[in-house]
Amino acid sequence: MSLNSGERQVAPTVDGIRRDHTARYHWAAKSLPSGSRVVDFSCGIGYGCKILAQAGHKAHGFDLDAQALAYAGEHYSDPSAFFSKRDGNSPGDLGECDAAVSFETIEHIEDPGPLLRALHKSAPILFASVPNEDVMPWRRESDGATTAFHFRHYTKAEFAALLEECGWHPVEWYGQADHESEVEPDVNGRTLIAICKRSEVLVEEDGGGKHICILGLGPSVDQYLDYTKRLGGRSAFCDEVWAINALGNVLDCDLVFHMDDIRVQERRAQAAPTSNIAAMVRWLKSSKVPVVTSRAHPDYPALVEFPLEDVLNNLQHDYFNSTAAYAVAFAIHIGATKISCFGFDFTYANSHQAEKGRACVEFWLGVAKARGIKLSMPKTTTLMDAMSERKDRLYGYDTLSVDFNIQDDGSVKLKFTPLEEDKIPTAAEVEKNYCHDVHPNALLANASAR
């Protein structure tokens, strides 16, 4: 895009720049803590960096166009303003900073995901704006529109979804009514503006490659505690720990999954103020750890919406009946290379009547295995029939001993050994295996329904 295209604001002084453009930078400069290090992506001719620098901040402007950057160096140089060439389609490492601004940039990029993710790695706070589709609908160049350099405009919901997908949680919304307007709260004008905080939920483009440990509420979670304390801490075991529901307020973790809509949980808490649900709702309001859920709520800053559309498009299945299943699916979605599950026992005394959720989690673990993801779980869990006391893991091989030998190339070589006659199960032992009156996990032999 050349300086003379009509799309860029070009003038040798700030006074010559259209008011709505400069107003965004003045507003951001006042909103930031004093002396902030700010990245301005798609800085154009540099007037925004100049405004930020004059307000006491240190600004680093990035833009693709060498001509614009040369103009910036000639007319908007400042000891606290720096300019570099960078492409929004592949921005790379932008360096660590206190905040990032990207005004009227996103609509110019066909896939703004790489830019927003790069900014996510760089800054904890983002100020971003886009044209409002509800007020200024995008039209193609053939329609005679002035938006020929735009790929699209955004409704507020579409902009919020894009930001959330790329790891940004919008915390404040502003707008500008027209091209002469100041930035004002909750204005549904031609420009949408969001202040966003960095969420820890981010789908990495390179697939992540992490060992994710997910902790459920069942008794086999004790094995996680025993194992990690012997190793010297959780960081010696895995890259990230995700907790289900109230475990996020019990154990140190990086992410919490609580898929129940908080609006429903509030009603349950009001109906039973002394219940565990009520206690969890109180904690969720002040959680310092990001909480993945179905729908965010302004009164609960930690809540981050599950990227359902992206997960479904990626994994091509819509089978979800528990929070645990969503957590496993999300680990697959972000490209985890190993998933460990503790406390995923679905442990009920009446297991033959109430094993809700187990099959769904096992389905997603099967999807993970099919994608080459390594799985691990404690021997005391009921999940995948992993309990050490069960000897019938290969149904039908009652008269054979089957040994699994892992080869150097990762393949499995089986060795079959016929059992001695006195080792073959008796009729009573076979019938016991088919009995569901007693929970098969010794940890739950005398447990009440959970």
DRENDO-1510 file (C-alpha; in Angstrom, 1 decimal, always signed):
<recs>
REC; n; res; u; v; w
REC; 1; MET; +0.0; +0.0; +0.0 .
REC; 2; SER; +1.7; +3.2; -1.1 .
REC; 3; LEU; +1.7; +6.5; +0.7 .
REC; 4; ASN; -0.5; +7.9; -2.1 .
REC; 5; SER; -3.1; +5.1; -2.1 .
REC; 6; GLY; -5.6; +7.1; -0.2 .
REC; 7; GLU; -5.8; +4.5; +2.5 .
REC; 8; ARG; -3.0; +5.8; +4.7 .
REC; 9; GLN; -3.1; +9.0; +6.8 .
REC; 10; VAL; -0.1; +11.1; +5.5 .
REC; 11; ALA; +0.9; +14.5; +6.8 .
REC; 12; PRO; +4.2; +15.9; +8.1 .
REC; 13; THR; +2.7; +16.8; +11.5 .
REC; 14; VAL; +0.1; +15.3; +13.9 .
REC; 15; ASP; -2.2; +18.3; +13.2 .
REC; 16; GLY; -2.7; +17.1; +9.6 .
REC; 17; ILE; -3.9; +13.6; +10.6 .
REC; 18; ARG; -7.6; +12.9; +10.8 .
REC; 19; ARG; -9.0; +13.3; +14.3 .
REC; 20; ASP; -10.4; +9.8; +14.9 .
REC; 21; HIS; -6.9; +8.3; +14.2 .
REC; 22; THR; -5.0; +10.6; +16.6 .
REC; 23; ALA; -7.8; +10.3; +19.2 .
REC; 24; ARG; -7.1; +6.6; +19.6 .
REC; 25; TYR; -3.4; +7.1; +20.3 .
REC; 26; HIS; -4.1; +10.0; +22.8 .
REC; 27; TRP; -6.6; +7.8; +24.6 .
REC; 28; ALA; -4.2; +4.8; +24.7 .
REC; 29; ALA; -1.4; +7.1; +25.9 .
REC; 30; LYS; -3.5; +8.3; +28.8 .
REC; 31; SER; -4.8; +4.8; +29.6 .
REC; 32; LEU; -1.3; +3.2; +29.9 .
REC; 33; PRO; +0.8; +3.2; +33.1 .
REC; 34; SER; +3.5; +5.9; +32.8 .
REC; 35; GLY; +6.7; +5.0; +31.1 .
REC; 36; SER; +5.2; +1.9; +29.3 .
REC; 37; ARG; +7.1; +0.1; +26.6 .
REC; 38; VAL; +4.6; -0.1; +23.7 .
REC; 39; VAL; +4.6; -2.0; +20.5 .
REC; 40; ASP; +2.6; -0.3; +17.7 .
REC; 41; PHE; +2.0; -2.7; +14.9 .
REC; 42; SER; +1.2; -1.2; +11.5 .
REC; 43; CYS; +2.4; +2.1; +12.7 .
REC; 44; GLY; +2.3; +3.7; +9.2 .
REC; 45; ILE; +4.1; +7.0; +9.0 .
REC; 46; GLY; +4.7; +7.0; +12.8 .
REC; 47; TYR; +2.4; +9.7; +14.2 .
REC; 48; GLY; +1.0; +7.3; +16.7 .
REC; 49; CYS; +4.5; +6.4; +18.0 .
REC; 50; LYS; +5.2; +10.1; +18.3 .
REC; 51; ILE; +2.0; +10.7; +20.4 .
REC; 52; LEU; +2.9; +7.8; +22.7 .
REC; 53; ALA; +6.5; +9.0; +23.0 .
REC; 54; GLN; +5.5; +12.6; +23.8 .
REC; 55; ALA; +3.2; +11.2; +26.6 .
REC; 56; GLY; +6.2; +9.6; +28.3 .
REC; 57; HIS; +6.1; +6.1; +26.8 .
REC; 58; LYS; +8.7; +4.2; +24.8 .
REC; 59; ALA; +7.2; +3.2; +21.4 .
REC; 60; HIS; +8.4; +0.7; +18.9 .
REC; 61; GLY; +6.5; +0.9; +15.6 .
REC; 62; PHE; +6.4; -1.9; +13.0 .
REC; 63; ASP; +5.1; -1.7; +9.5 .
REC; 64; LEU; +5.5; -3.5; +6.2 .
REC; 65; ASP; +6.0; -0.5; +4.0 .
REC; 66; ALA; +9.5; +0.8; +3.7 .
REC; 67; GLN; +8.3; +4.1; +2.2 .
REC; 68; ALA; +6.1; +4.7; +5.2 .
REC; 69; LEU; +8.9; +3.9; +7.6 .
REC; 70; ALA; +11.2; +6.3; +5.8 .
REC; 71; TYR; +8.6; +9.0; +6.2 .
REC; 72; ALA; +8.3; +8.2; +9.9 .
REC; 73; GLY; +12.0; +8.6; +10.3 .
REC; 74; GLU; +12.0; +12.0; +8.6 .
REC; 75; HIS; +8.9; +13.5; +10.2 .
REC; 76; TYR; +8.1; +11.7; +13.4 .
REC; 77; SER; +11.5; +10.7; +14.9 .
REC; 78; ASP; +11.8; +10.9; +18.6 .
REC; 79; PRO; +14.4; +9.6; +21.2 .
REC; 80; SER; +11.6; +7.3; +22.6 .
REC; 81; ALA; +10.2; +6.2; +19.2 .
REC; 82; PHE; +11.7; +3.5; +17.1 .
REC; 83; PHE; +10.6; +2.0; +13.8 .
REC; 84; SER; +11.2; -1.4; +12.2 .
REC; 85; LYS; +10.0; -3.3; +9.1 .
REC; 86; ARG; +7.8; -6.3; +9.7 .
REC; 87; ASP; +5.0; -8.2; +7.9 .
REC; 88; GLY; +1.7; -8.7; +9.7 .
REC; 89; ASN; +1.3; -12.1; +7.9 .
REC; 90; SER; +4.5; -13.4; +9.6 .
REC; 91; PRO; +5.4; -10.9; +12.3 .
REC; 92; GLY; +7.9; -13.1; +14.1 .
REC; 93; ASP; +9.2; -12.2; +17.6 .
REC; 94; LEU; +8.2; -8.6; +18.5 .
REC; 95; GLY; +10.1; -8.5; +21.7 .
REC; 96; GLU; +8.8; -8.1; +25.3 .
REC; 97; CYS; +6.8; -5.0; +26.1 .
REC; 98; ASP; +4.2; -3.7; +28.6 .
REC; 99; ALA; +1.4; -3.2; +26.0 .
REC; 100; ALA; +0.6; -3.4; +22.3 .
REC; 101; VAL; -1.6; -1.2; +20.1 .
REC; 102; SER; -2.9; -2.2; +16.7 .
REC; 103; PHE; -5.4; +0.3; +15.4 .
REC; 104; GLU; -7.2; -0.2; +12.1 .
REC; 105; THR; -4.8; -3.0; +11.1 .
REC; 106; ILE; -6.7; -6.3; +11.6 .
REC; 107; GLU; -9.1; -5.7; +8.7 .
REC; 108; HIS; -6.2; -5.3; +6.3 .
REC; 109; ILE; -4.9; -8.9; +7.0 .
REC; 110; GLU; -6.6; -11.9; +5.5 .
REC; 111; ASP; -5.6; -14.1; +8.4 .
REC; 112; PRO; -4.9; -11.9; +11.5 .
REC; 113; GLY; -4.2; -14.9; +13.7 .
REC; 114; PRO; -0.4; -14.9; +13.4 .
REC; 115; LEU; -0.2; -11.2; +14.3 .
REC; 116; LEU; -2.6; -11.4; +17.3 .
REC; 117; ARG; -0.6; -14.5; +18.5 .
REC; 118; ALA; +2.7; -12.7; +18.1 .
REC; 119; LEU; +1.3; -9.7; +20.1 .
REC; 120; HIS; +0.1; -12.2; +22.7 .
REC; 121; LYS; +3.6; -13.5; +23.2 .
REC; 122; SER; +4.9; -9.9; +23.4 .
REC; 123; ALA; +2.5; -8.0; +25.6 .
REC; 124; PRO; +0.1; -8.6; +28.5 .
REC; 125; ILE; -2.3; -5.9; +27.3 .
REC; 126; LEU; -3.6; -5.1; +23.8 .
REC; 127; PHE; -5.5; -2.0; +22.5 .
REC; 128; ALA; -7.0; -2.9; +19.2 .
REC; 129; SER; -9.6; -1.4; +16.8 .
REC; 130; VAL; -11.5; -2.5; +13.7 .
REC; 131; PRO; -14.3; -1.0; +11.5 .
REC; 132; ASN; -17.8; -1.9; +12.9 .
REC; 133; GLU; -19.7; -4.1; +10.4 .
REC; 134; ASP; -23.0; -3.2; +11.9 .
REC; 135; VAL; -22.4; +0.5; +11.2 .
REC; 136; MET; -20.1; +0.5; +8.3 .
REC; 137; PRO; -20.7; -2.7; +6.3 .
REC; 138; TRP; -17.7; -4.0; +4.2 .
REC; 139; ARG; -18.2; -4.0; +0.5 .
REC; 140; ARG; -16.0; -5.1; -2.3 .
REC; 141; GLU; -14.0; -2.6; -4.4 .
REC; 142; SER; -16.3; -3.3; -7.4 .
REC; 143; ASP; -19.1; -1.7; -5.4 .
REC; 144; GLY; -17.3; +1.6; -5.3 .
REC; 145; ALA; -16.6; +1.4; -1.6 .
REC; 146; THR; -13.6; +3.1; +0.1 .
REC; 147; THR; -12.7; -0.2; +1.8 .
REC; 148; ALA; -10.8; -1.7; -1.1 .
REC; 149; PHE; -7.8; -2.5; +1.1 .
REC; 150; HIS; -9.9; -4.3; +3.7 .
REC; 151; PHE; -10.5; -8.0; +3.8 .
REC; 152; ARG; -13.6; -7.6; +6.0 .
REC; 153; HIS; -15.2; -5.7; +8.9 .
REC; 154; TYR; -16.3; -7.1; +12.2 .
REC; 155; THR; -19.3; -7.1; +14.4 .
REC; 156; LYS; -18.6; -6.8; +18.1 .
REC; 157; ALA; -19.3; -10.5; +18.6 .
REC; 158; GLU; -17.0; -11.5; +15.7 .
REC; 159; PHE; -14.2; -9.3; +16.9 .
REC; 160; ALA; -14.5; -10.7; +20.4 .
REC; 161; ALA; -14.4; -14.3; +19.1 .
REC; 162; LEU; -11.3; -13.6; +17.0 .
REC; 163; LEU; -9.5; -12.1; +20.0 .
REC; 164; GLU; -10.5; -14.9; +22.3 .
REC; 165; GLU; -9.3; -17.5; +19.7 .
REC; 166; CYS; -5.9; -15.8; +19.7 .
REC; 167; GLY; -5.5; -15.7; +23.5 .
REC; 168; TRP; -6.9; -12.2; +24.2 .
REC; 169; HIS; -9.7; -11.6; +26.7 .
REC; 170; PRO; -11.6; -8.3; +26.0 .
REC; 171; VAL; -12.1; -6.6; +29.3 .
REC; 172; GLU; -13.3; -3.1; +28.2 .
REC; 173; TRP; -15.2; -2.0; +25.1 .
REC; 174; TYR; -15.0; +1.5; +23.5 .
REC; 175; GLY; -16.0; +3.0; +20.2 .
REC; 176; GLN; -16.0; +6.1; +18.0 .
REC; 177; ALA; -19.2; +7.4; +16.4 .
REC; 178; ASP; -17.6; +8.9; +13.3 .
REC; 179; HIS; -14.3; +10.1; +11.8 .
REC; 180; GLU; -14.2; +13.2; +14.1 .
REC; 181; SER; -15.1; +11.4; +17.3 .
REC; 182; GLU; -13.2; +10.9; +20.6 .
REC; 183; VAL; -12.9; +7.4; +22.1 .
REC; 184; GLU; -15.9; +6.8; +24.4 .
REC; 185; PRO; -17.1; +3.7; +26.4 .
REC; 186; ASP; -19.6; +1.3; +24.8 .
REC; 187; VAL; -20.2; +3.5; +21.7 .
REC; 188; ASN; -21.7; +1.5; +18.8 .
REC; 189; GLY; -20.1; +3.7; +16.1 .
REC; 190; ARG; -18.1; +3.2; +13.0 .
REC; 191; THR; -15.1; +2.0; +15.0 .
REC; 192; LEU; -15.0; -0.8; +17.6 .
REC; 193; ILE; -12.1; -0.6; +20.1 .
REC; 194; ALA; -11.2; -3.2; +22.8 .
REC; 195; ILE; -8.8; -3.3; +25.7 .
REC; 196; CYS; -7.7; -6.9; +26.1 .
REC; 197; LYS; -5.8; -8.8; +28.7 .
REC; 198; ARG; -3.6; -11.7; +27.8 .
REC; 199; SER; -5.2; -15.1; +28.6 .
REC; 200; GLU; -3.1; -18.2; +29.1 .
REC; 201; VAL; -5.4; -20.0; +26.7 .
REC; 202; LEU; -3.7; -19.8; +23.4 .
REC; 203; VAL; -3.6; -22.3; +20.5 .
REC; 204; GLU; +0.0; -22.3; +19.3 .
REC; 205; GLU; +0.5; -22.3; +15.6 .
REC; 206; ASP; +3.4; -24.8; +15.9 .
REC; 207; GLY; +1.2; -27.3; +17.8 .
REC; 208; GLY; +2.5; -26.7; +21.3 .
REC; 209; GLY; +4.2; -30.1; +21.7 .
REC; 210; LYS; +3.5; -30.1; +25.5 .
REC; 211; HIS; +2.9; -32.8; +28.1 .
REC; 212; ILE; -0.4; -31.8; +29.6 .
REC; 213; CYS; -1.5; -33.3; +32.9 .
REC; 214; ILE; -5.3; -33.0; +33.6 .
REC; 215; LEU; -6.5; -33.5; +37.2 .
REC; 216; GLY; -10.0; -34.7; +37.9 .
REC; 217; LEU; -12.0; -35.1; +41.2 .
REC; 218; GLY; -11.7; -38.8; +41.6 .
REC; 219; PRO; -9.5; -40.6; +44.3 .
REC; 220; SER; -6.7; -41.5; +41.9 .
REC; 221; VAL; -5.7; -37.8; +41.9 .
REC; 222; ASP; -3.8; -38.8; +45.1 .
REC; 223; GLN; -1.4; -40.7; +42.8 .
REC; 224; TYR; -0.5; -37.4; +41.1 .
REC; 225; LEU; +0.4; -35.9; +44.5 .
REC; 226; ASP; +2.5; -38.9; +45.5 .
REC; 227; TYR; +4.3; -39.0; +42.2 .
REC; 228; THR; +5.1; -35.3; +41.8 .
REC; 229; LYS; +6.3; -34.8; +45.3 .
REC; 230; ARG; +8.7; -37.7; +44.9 .
REC; 231; LEU; +10.0; -36.1; +41.7 .
REC; 232; GLY; +10.5; -32.8; +43.3 .
REC; 233; GLY; +7.5; -30.9; +42.0 .
REC; 234; ARG; +5.1; -30.8; +39.1 .
REC; 235; SER; +7.5; -29.1; +36.7 .
REC; 236; ALA; +9.6; -32.3; +36.8 .
REC; 237; PHE; +6.6; -34.3; +35.6 .
REC; 238; CYS; +4.9; -32.2; +32.9 .
REC; 239; ASP; +4.7; -28.9; +31.1 .
REC; 240; GLU; +1.3; -27.8; +32.3 .
REC; 241; VAL; -1.3; -28.8; +34.9 .
REC; 242; TRP; -5.0; -28.3; +34.2 .
REC; 243; ALA; -7.6; -28.8; +36.9 .
REC; 244; ILE; -11.3; -29.7; +36.7 .
REC; 245; ASN; -13.7; -27.5; +38.6 .
REC; 246; ALA; -12.9; -26.8; +42.3 .
REC; 247; LEU; -9.5; -28.5; +42.1 .
REC; 248; GLY; -8.3; -25.2; +40.7 .
REC; 249; ASN; -8.7; -23.8; +44.2 .
REC; 250; VAL; -7.0; -26.7; +45.8 .
REC; 251; LEU; -3.9; -27.6; +43.7 .
REC; 252; ASP; -1.4; -25.4; +41.8 .
REC; 253; CYS; -2.4; -25.3; +38.2 .
REC; 254; ASP; -2.0; -23.4; +34.9 .
REC; 255; LEU; -5.6; -23.6; +33.7 .
REC; 256; VAL; -9.0; -24.6; +35.2 .
REC; 257; PHE; -11.9; -26.1; +33.2 .
REC; 258; HIS; -15.4; -25.4; +34.4 .
REC; 259; MET; -17.7; -25.8; +31.5 .
REC; 260; ASP; -21.0; -25.1; +33.4 .
REC; 261; ASP; -22.4; -21.7; +32.6 .
REC; 262; ILE; -21.8; -19.5; +35.6 .
REC; 263; ARG; -25.3; -18.1; +35.2 .
REC; 264; VAL; -26.7; -21.5; +35.9 .
REC; 265; GLN; -24.2; -22.1; +38.7 .
REC; 266; GLU; -25.3; -18.8; +40.4 .
REC; 267; ARG; -28.8; -20.1; +40.5 .
REC; 268; ARG; -27.7; -23.3; +42.1 .
REC; 269; ALA; -25.6; -21.4; +44.6 .
REC; 270; GLN; -28.6; -19.2; +45.5 .
REC; 271; ALA; -30.8; -22.2; +46.0 .
REC; 272; ALA; -28.1; -23.8; +48.3 .
REC; 273; PRO; -25.9; -21.1; +49.9 .
REC; 274; THR; -23.9; -23.5; +52.0 .
REC; 275; SER; -23.2; -26.0; +49.2 .
REC; 276; ASN; -19.9; -26.8; +47.5 .
REC; 277; ILE; -21.3; -25.1; +44.3 .
REC; 278; ALA; -21.8; -21.9; +46.2 .
REC; 279; ALA; -18.3; -22.0; +47.6 .
REC; 280; MET; -16.9; -22.6; +44.1 .
REC; 281; VAL; -18.9; -19.7; +42.6 .
REC; 282; ARG; -17.4; -17.4; +45.2 .
REC; 283; TRP; -13.9; -18.6; +44.3 .
REC; 284; LEU; -14.5; -18.3; +40.6 .
REC; 285; LYS; -15.2; -14.6; +40.9 .
REC; 286; SER; -11.7; -14.0; +42.3 .
REC; 287; SER; -9.7; -16.7; +40.6 .
REC; 288; LYS; -6.2; -15.8; +39.6 .
REC; 289; VAL; -6.0; -18.7; +37.2 .
REC; 290; PRO; -7.7; -18.6; +33.8 .
REC; 291; VAL; -10.9; -20.6; +33.8 .
REC; 292; VAL; -12.1; -22.2; +30.6 .
REC; 293; THR; -15.9; -22.2; +30.3 .
REC; 294; SER; -18.8; -22.2; +27.9 .
REC; 295; ARG; -19.6; -18.5; +28.2 .
REC; 296; ALA; -17.7; -15.6; +29.8 .
REC; 297; HIS; -19.3; -13.2; +32.3 .
REC; 298; PRO; -18.2; -9.6; +33.1 .
REC; 299; ASP; -18.4; -10.2; +36.8 .
REC; 300; TYR; -15.9; -13.1; +36.6 .
REC; 301; PRO; -12.7; -11.8; +35.0 .
REC; 302; ALA; -10.9; -15.1; +34.9 .
REC; 303; LEU; -13.5; -16.8; +32.7 .
REC; 304; VAL; -12.3; -17.5; +29.1 .
REC; 305; GLU; -14.7; -19.0; +26.5 .
REC; 306; PHE; -13.9; -22.5; +25.2 .
REC; 307; PRO; -13.1; -22.1; +21.4 .
REC; 308; LEU; -15.8; -24.6; +20.5 .
REC; 309; GLU; -16.0; -23.7; +16.8 .
REC; 310; ASP; -12.3; -24.1; +16.3 .
REC; 311; VAL; -12.2; -27.4; +18.2 .
REC; 312; LEU; -15.1; -28.9; +16.2 .
REC; 313; ASN; -13.6; -27.8; +12.9 .
REC; 314; ASN; -10.3; -29.3; +13.9 .
REC; 315; LEU; -11.4; -32.6; +15.6 .
REC; 316; GLN; -14.6; -33.2; +13.6 .
REC; 317; HIS; -16.6; -34.7; +16.5 .
REC; 318; ASP; -19.2; -33.1; +18.7 .
REC; 319; TYR; -19.4; -35.7; +21.4 .
REC; 320; PHE; -19.1; -33.9; +24.8 .
REC; 321; ASN; -21.0; -34.8; +28.0 .
REC; 322; SER; -18.5; -33.6; +30.7 .
REC; 323; THR; -16.0; -31.0; +31.5 .
REC; 324; ALA; -13.3; -33.6; +31.6 .
REC; 325; ALA; -14.0; -34.5; +27.9 .
REC; 326; TYR; -13.7; -30.9; +26.9 .
REC; 327; ALA; -10.3; -30.6; +28.6 .
REC; 328; VAL; -9.0; -33.7; +26.8 .
REC; 329; ALA; -10.3; -32.5; +23.5 .
REC; 330; PHE; -8.7; -29.1; +24.0 .
REC; 331; ALA; -5.3; -30.8; +24.8 .
REC; 332; ILE; -5.6; -32.6; +21.5 .
REC; 333; HIS; -6.6; -29.4; +19.7 .
REC; 334; ILE; -3.5; -27.4; +20.9 .
REC; 335; GLY; -1.2; -30.2; +19.8 .
REC; 336; ALA; -0.2; -31.8; +23.1 .
REC; 337; THR; +2.3; -34.7; +22.6 .
REC; 338; LYS; +1.4; -36.4; +25.9 .
REC; 339; ILE; -1.7; -36.3; +28.1 .
REC; 340; SER; -1.8; -37.6; +31.6 .
REC; 341; CYS; -5.1; -38.1; +33.4 .
REC; 342; PHE; -5.4; -38.4; +37.2 .
REC; 343; GLY; -8.7; -38.5; +39.1 .
REC; 344; PHE; -10.7; -39.4; +36.0 .
REC; 345; ASP; -12.3; -42.3; +37.8 .
REC; 346; PHE; -16.0; -41.5; +37.3 .
REC; 347; THR; -16.2; -43.2; +40.6 .
REC; 348; TYR; -19.7; -44.1; +41.8 .
REC; 349; ALA; -20.7; -46.8; +44.2 .
REC; 350; ASN; -23.5; -47.8; +41.7 .
REC; 351; SER; -21.1; -47.7; +38.8 .
REC; 352; HIS; -23.3; -49.9; +36.6 .
REC; 353; GLN; -26.0; -47.2; +36.8 .
REC; 354; ALA; -24.1; -44.0; +37.0 .
REC; 355; GLU; -20.9; -44.1; +34.9 .
REC; 356; LYS; -21.9; -40.9; +33.0 .
REC; 357; GLY; -19.0; -39.3; +31.3 .
REC; 358; ARG; -16.4; -42.1; +31.3 .
REC; 359; ALA; -17.2; -43.3; +27.8 .
REC; 360; CYS; -16.9; -39.8; +26.4 .
REC; 361; VAL; -13.5; -39.2; +28.0 .
REC; 362; GLU; -12.3; -42.6; +26.7 .
REC; 363; PHE; -13.6; -41.7; +23.3 .
REC; 364; TRP; -11.4; -38.6; +23.2 .
REC; 365; LEU; -8.4; -40.5; +24.6 .
REC; 366; GLY; -8.9; -42.8; +21.6 .
REC; 367; VAL; -8.8; -39.8; +19.3 .
REC; 368; ALA; -5.6; -38.7; +21.0 .
REC; 369; LYS; -4.0; -42.1; +20.6 .
REC; 370; ALA; -5.0; -42.2; +16.9 .
REC; 371; ARG; -3.2; -38.9; +16.5 .
REC; 372; GLY; +0.0; -40.3; +18.0 .
REC; 373; ILE; -0.4; -38.6; +21.4 .
REC; 374; LYS; +1.1; -40.5; +24.3 .
REC; 375; LEU; -1.3; -41.3; +27.2 .
REC; 376; SER; -0.6; -42.1; +30.9 .
REC; 377; MET; -2.8; -42.7; +33.9 .
REC; 378; PRO; -2.5; -44.2; +37.4 .
REC; 379; LYS; -3.0; -47.9; +37.9 .
REC; 380; THR; -5.7; -47.1; +40.5 .
REC; 381; THR; -8.0; -45.4; +38.0 .
REC; 382; THR; -11.1; -47.0; +36.5 .
REC; 383; LEU; -10.4; -45.1; +33.3 .
REC; 384; MET; -9.5; -47.4; +30.4 .
REC; 385; ASP; -9.8; -50.3; +32.9 .
REC; 386; ALA; -6.3; -49.4; +34.0 .
REC; 387; MET; -6.6; -50.9; +37.6 .
REC; 388; SER; -3.7; -53.2; +38.4 .
REC; 389; GLU; -6.1; -55.7; +40.1 .
REC; 390; ARG; -7.9; -56.4; +36.8 .
REC; 391; LYS; -6.3; -59.3; +34.9 .
REC; 392; ASP; -8.8; -59.6; +32.1 .
REC; 393; ARG; -7.7; -56.6; +30.0 .
REC; 394; LEU; -7.8; -58.6; +26.8 .
REC; 395; TYR; -11.3; -60.0; +26.6 .
REC; 396; GLY; -11.5; -63.5; +25.3 .
REC; 397; TYR; -8.0; -64.6; +26.1 .
REC; 398; ASP; -8.9; -66.4; +29.3 .
REC; 399; THR; -6.7; -69.5; +28.6 .
REC; 400; LEU; -3.7; -67.6; +27.4 .
REC; 401; SER; -1.1; -65.4; +29.0 .
REC; 402; VAL; -0.4; -62.5; +26.7 .
REC; 403; ASP; +2.9; -60.6; +27.1 .
REC; 404; PHE; +3.5; -57.2; +25.4 .
REC; 405; ASN; +7.1; -56.5; +24.4 .
REC; 406; ILE; +7.8; -53.0; +23.1 .
REC; 407; GLN; +10.5; -53.0; +20.4 .
REC; 408; ASP; +13.1; -50.4; +19.7 .
REC; 409; ASP; +11.0; -49.0; +16.8 .
REC; 410; GLY; +8.0; -48.6; +19.0 .
REC; 411; SER; +6.1; -51.6; +17.7 .
REC; 412; VAL; +4.6; -54.3; +19.9 .
REC; 413; LYS; +5.5; -58.0; +19.7 .
REC; 414; LEU; +3.2; -60.4; +21.4 .
REC; 415; LYS; +4.1; -63.6; +23.2 .
REC; 416; PHE; +1.3; -66.1; +23.9 .
REC; 417; THR; +1.7; -68.8; +26.5 .
REC; 418; PRO; -1.1; -71.3; +27.2 .
REC; 419; LEU; -2.2; -71.5; +30.8 .
REC; 420; GLU; -1.8; -74.6; +32.9 .
REC; 421; GLU; -5.2; -76.3; +33.4 .
REC; 422; ASP; -5.3; -75.3; +37.1 .
REC; 423; LYS; -4.7; -71.6; +36.1 .
REC; 424; ILE; -7.7; -71.4; +33.8 .
REC; 425; PRO; -10.5; -69.4; +35.5 .
REC; 426; THR; -13.2; -71.4; +37.2 .
REC; 427; ALA; -16.9; -70.8; +36.5 .
REC; 428; ALA; -17.3; -68.9; +39.7 .
REC; 429; GLU; -14.3; -66.6; +38.8 .
REC; 430; VAL; -15.7; -65.9; +35.4 .
REC; 431; GLU; -19.1; -65.0; +36.8 .
REC; 432; LYS; -17.4; -62.7; +39.3 .
REC; 433; ASN; -15.9; -60.8; +36.4 .
REC; 434; TYR; -19.4; -60.2; +35.0 .
REC; 435; CYS; -20.8; -59.0; +38.3 .
REC; 436; HIS; -21.4; -55.3; +38.8 .
REC; 437; ASP; -22.6; -55.4; +42.4 .
REC; 438; VAL; -19.2; -54.3; +43.7 .
REC; 439; HIS; -17.1; -51.5; +42.2 .
REC; 440; PRO; -14.1; -53.0; +40.4 .
REC; 441; ASN; -11.7; -50.3; +41.9 .
REC; 442; ALA; -10.6; -51.2; +45.4 .
REC; 443; LEU; -10.5; -47.4; +46.2 .
REC; 444; LEU; -14.2; -47.3; +45.7 .
REC; 445; ALA; -15.2; -50.7; +47.2 .
REC; 446; ASN; -16.9; -49.0; +50.1 .
REC; 447; ALA; -17.5; -45.6; +48.7 .
REC; 448; SER; -20.8; -43.8; +48.6 .
REC; 449; ALA; -22.0; -42.2; +45.4 .
REC; 450; ARG; -20.1; -39.1; +44.4 .
</recs>
